[in-house]
Amino acid sequence: MATLQGFDQHSSESVKASAAAMDGAARRRGVNWGRVAGWVALAVIMALTLFPFYWMLRTSFSTTRSLASGSGDLLPVDFTVGAYRRVLGLASPQEALAQGGTPASLNFWRYLMNSVIVATIITASQLLFSAMAAYAFARLRWPGRNKIFFLFLSALMVPPIFTTLPNFVLVKNLGLLNTYLGIVLPSLLMTPFSIFFLRQFFLGINREIEEAARIDGAGHARIFSKIIVPMSSAPLTTLAVITYINSWNDYLWPLLVGKDESVRVLTVALGIFRSQTPQGGSDWAALMAATLIAALPIMILFAIVGRRIINSIEFSGIK
Amino acid sequence: MTAPAALRHLRRSSSRRRHGDLLPALAFVLPATFGFVAFYIWPTVRGFYFSLTDYSLLGPARFVGVDNYKQMIDDRLFWNALLVTAEYVLINIVTQTVLALLIAVLMHRLTRSIVVRGIIMLPYFVANVVVAIVWYWMLDPQIGVINELLNAVGVDRLSFFGDTAAAMPTVALLNTWRHVGYTALLIVAGMQMIPRTFYEAAALDGASEWRMFWRVTLPLLRPVMALVLVLTVIGSFQVFDTVAVTTSGGPVNATRVIVYYIYDQAFNRFHFGFASAMSFAVFVLLVGIAYVQLRLTRAHDSDLS
């Protein structure tokens, strides 16, 4: 909460600052053409940002067979929801072929479910264990505390590809290739970022409440679960969403250890779908429908808690 | 031990106090420490060991000393991969930083709207794979909308991912599109730390926005820019997803970036020891780059303090 208030303050200050600058400029010149140009530039940038999302939507409601003739049309070509029916396994092979799609079943529900399972397990588990560690680093006094914390932090410098190779060997030797456990294992207990992020917030919690609870005879488990966690629900939610999005978007690791249909996540499935170009070109409408469905949960999450994530990125600097 | 810590020890003489909360603390950090040792420390040690072995993933690893490193230095494709990666990083970082600065200045001076910030940030939250596929479609040589646009203004169609000269810039700009909003937001956060009195004083002196940017914003932003540059260069160096989904390193090695080359050697050709040697080289290189960058930009001394 403290950070959010801090930011509101900052924002009102900067609004005042730019308002003051504006007054000065406006008095000199009437219409401030600089600001108009600024807004035009910002509008162009936002349009360039949003256009690919619109194009995804437009293509997904088109008929693949007709895309070639209407490749420049701004609206869907031969509007249909056929692509979604194909992706979700509702279309018959005849229907799919007629629209220029692939008659093969995509098993999309399976991949969607796998992504949900993997991202949920990683988020829940990583958050719990990282929060516990952050509690010990921020609220408890013990010898070697800061040394160990900075050792944890130094792991941020290790490039993922370097640990990915031996981790693959480990998962393979444990016989966990193509299992959910194998996919989630390296992210299950901690990431240096999660601990760093939570420690920052835990450090800011008022000691008095904790001391009072201690005098009342509360143990560490109780203080952690009844005081620290509830008081940090805002940063915990933010971190949960960031972790969920990162796990959802991860590609290289699940590609290595979870290529099998039974555990294949959406990103891996989309990559494979993209590379399996059927004769006569890709089923672009279905590919865009699948891509959109894969991105949708993240965009919904972002719409709900985006404000909080944006504020925390501004606060912590790194993700 | 620091002086305040030593004093604390003197003041608190009971044995419980001397060890502080050691036992509960150990219980709380145990799971995370296990994860840290098993998936960060151990693979770092093991990765270095693999780099000294001949290992195909199928049989046991055989110790060969520094052979992999010798092979790496003689490998034309390794140097090509580094070169291609450098090209990617250069295009990506330059365009991304310049655009992000522009967007950040616009947002800082014009609006604090959460909707604007949300839209600018949106691509960053969508998976690399999704971004790569959407652009792959929009840049399709036959029926992609971008080529349709080029055609309309009289420019020849271009096979963005299939042309040796165009492929790398295309991949780099695509990732600029995804990351620029995030970078802009980091810079905006830095701009908010600049006291508004600086701008008020500059406005009183009749300074233009252009002058304020060069004389106030940019100099005071240096520590933030240094941090942003270190983070983006390190992240950018490890590009993989976009290449894997769009070009698979082609055409003719034009986009075979280092992480993709390592992946290819390890998992398609089963040269696991060789791949480990290269990934260790990347590790050393990145630490070196971060160190040099921080020294050059003097990230730690802010002009504000």
Interface residues (C-beta under 8 A of the other chain):
Chain A: H10 S11 E13 S14 V15 K16 A17 S18 A20 A21 G24 A25 G34 R35 G38 W39 A41 L42 I45 M46 L48 T49 L50 P52 F53 W55 M56 T59 L67 A68 S71 G72 F129 S130 M132 A133 Y135 A136 F137 L140 R141 W142 P143 R145 I148 F152 A155 M157 V158 P159 P160 I161 F162 T163 L165 P166 N167 F168 V169 L170 K172 L185 P186 L188 L189 M190 P192 I195 G219 H220 F224 I245 W248 N249 Y251 L252 L255 L256 T267 L270 G271 R274 G281 W284 L287 M288 T291 A294 A295 I298 M299 F302 A303 G306 R307 I310 I313 E314 F315 G317 I318 K319
Chain B: H19 G20 D21 L22 P24 A25 L26 A27 F28 V29 P31 A32 T33 F34 G35 F36 A38 F39 Y40 W42 P43 T44 R46 G47 F50 L57 L102 I103 L106 M107 H108 R109 L110 T111 R112 I114 V116 R117 G118 I119 I120 M121 L122 P123 F125 V126 A127 N128 V129 V130 V131 I133 V134 W135 Y136 W137 M138 D140 Q142 I143 G144 V145 E148 L149 A152 W177 G181 Y182 L185 L186 V188 A189 Q192 R196 Y199 E200 A203 L204 E209 L227 L231 I234 F237 Q238 F240 D241 A244 V245 V259 I262 Y263 A266 F267 F272 A275 S276 S279 F280 V282 F283 L286 V287 A290
